[in-house]
Amino acid sequence: MIMTGAEAIIESLKNESVDVVFGYPGGAVLTLYDALYQADFRHILTKHEQGAVHAADGYARATGKVGVVIATSGPGAANLVTGIATAYMDSIPLVAITGQVAVSLIGRDSFQEADIRGITTPITKHNYLVKKVEDLPRVLKEAFYIARTGRPGPVVVDVAKDVFAATVDYQYPQEVKLRGYHPLFAGKSETIDQVFEELRLAKKPLIFVGGGVNLSNSAEALRTLVDQTGFPVISSLMGLGCLASDHPQFLGMVGMHGTYAANMATTECDLLLGIGVRFDDRVTGLLSEFAKKAKVVHFDIDPAEINKNVMSHLRVVGDLNWSIPALLERIKDISGELKEQARSWTEHVLTWQREQPLTYEQDTELVMPQAIIEKISQLTQGEAVIVTDVGQHQMWVAQYYGFKNSRSLLTSGGLGTMGYGLPAALGAQCGLPDRQVILFVGDGGIMMNCQELATAANYNFPVKVLIFNNQTLGMVAQWQRMFYGGRYSHTGLKGNTDFVKLAEAMGVTGLRVTKPEELDRVLKEALATPGPVVVDIRTPETVDLLPMVPAGARLDQMILGGS
Amino acid sequence: MKHTLAVLVENRPGVLTHISGLISRRAFNIESIAAGYTEEPDTTRITIVVEGNEVEQEQVVNQLSKLVDVIKICDLTAVESIHRELALIKVKASVETRADIINIVDIFRAKIVDVNRETMVIELSGHETKIDALCKMLEVDHGIIEIVRTGKIALARGPIPAKDQ
């Protein structure tokens, strides 16, 4: 069928079952926007390209589908960079379609020209520059396939302006032919046998779950594995939710702000089953001392993750939807033995959990940030889709929210992008209109993309935005307090911003909490109010996020604190 | 230790950017890199010499393999193979010194490919150590004006091509 390049893109989006795109128009993508208009394709207009890309990311994390973002050439595309890097670090499937100047103008420093392919090369799974309209259908087919399969990730498709208007005899390829890309599903079955042998020998086994479990939708299988083995479980930030936080074998998050029990169990275990994890430095602390008494078994789909940070004794390379069921099949007859074998160890680690639980100051006239999260956890029964920004509040959410479901925590874990939260929450709400979406954000982070409150109002996305307003850049200030002699260099945020008025100016309901006794009532009111709501919650300035393993220290060298 | 990798990639624009970008981002220690067309017009072959221990070397291979445009990587360090580099050396050569240079060139089985009243250009292919040795001789006794080297290329002995290994 003869059509323009722009129409071919819309057709390809339909062929990929894309039902919504996020974006911002501009000169180089005018023809594409004309085609969107004529096709009446669902498009969410954000207020900034960075908002659009984070929204597409939030949509992808919440739904498991590929998020799609469109931006114009030059500044439009460059504004996507932080969002693409965020998605890349957390392995989120995205396709970013950017306009490029016309073929004849490429390389001449033309108006609104930027080499977005070059710029995004280190932060994409793959990228393309399309200069011939005939290449478009194949490139889009490949882009979606690459973004979604194997270890997911963002793909940029940069399209020269004249390609949108050129005509092509459109035919969407049935299959992808890539000589250099063969995502793995099943790995070697003998590796499962080897893991089985290690399980039988282990006296102090520990399961460590990561973002890979959420991304691969293998939480159900993982939960069965946890039940069948009776082993204690720790999680990375990205793995939260794949096992319910109140599961009796769950010790909480491990790492820099992990629980005492999780960090001690990691230090003492003799077998560590890392499932869909990448042993980030925020998890391992001092790498040379990490899980030193343990044999490490690393389950991952990406062979390059093996021995990247932590040396593994056994590698199980393949999709978790292959490896976990294969292991379950292998251990089904010895479930009782495994539980018996690890019983005294499991009881021991649970004692740590009881003796050193997470604590914070209760007896105060101030609204403690941890109390806000516990209250929301209780009001939503752990069923909400939780989005965070980056900083202290992010870690407190990881510690105190009682997650029930996989894919229920959307957070910028790898890149740690401030300003991520609000647009990501909008994307999540767009993808899951019937779910309660709650954003926790600091007074620093909200200002990095606060323009998207207007988007929330325009589309009536009923996101509840809880601002932890401590008038300071809490996490950085904490480090200044602990390691820089209390010299608060530019971390004070005392200003005249009235978040209630800001919300109202953007067409969003604004509420405020200043005293602990108001918390319950105002949060209930916020949850019950239709449409988007901002709650400005005044929290104390100097609350330390604990426990904390100082950067570069061993996991068992925690600063515990608490009241 | 040094590893010589034969990397077969799609012959498309931007592939070298992807490879060099990855090498720089992951801070891999690359000694030389040489690229050229192959017997298949849609395939480019890149020979990379990488310095590092086994673990580092495995990371290089695994990370490069993740690039969509990388078709195959073959480690030629362990297999019997032929390693060559080509150098062009421009050396100072007066009427008086020409004879000595010709002698040296003969000993190294190099070739003189250009000559004028003041200089000569010498072409030599072989192991990098051989090229190093010739350069040293010429530099000490005659003075080198400029050198260009291709970086190492390598091919396994025997009938099986890298793509089928």
Interface residues (C-beta under 8 A of the other chain):
Chain A: R117 G118 T121 P122 K125 H126 N127 L129 I146 L178 R179 G180 Y181 D302 P303 A304 I306 N307 K308 M311
Chain B: V9 E10 P13 G14 T17 H18 G21 L22 R25 V55 E58 Q59 N62 Q63 S65 K66 L67 V68 D69 V70 I71 K72
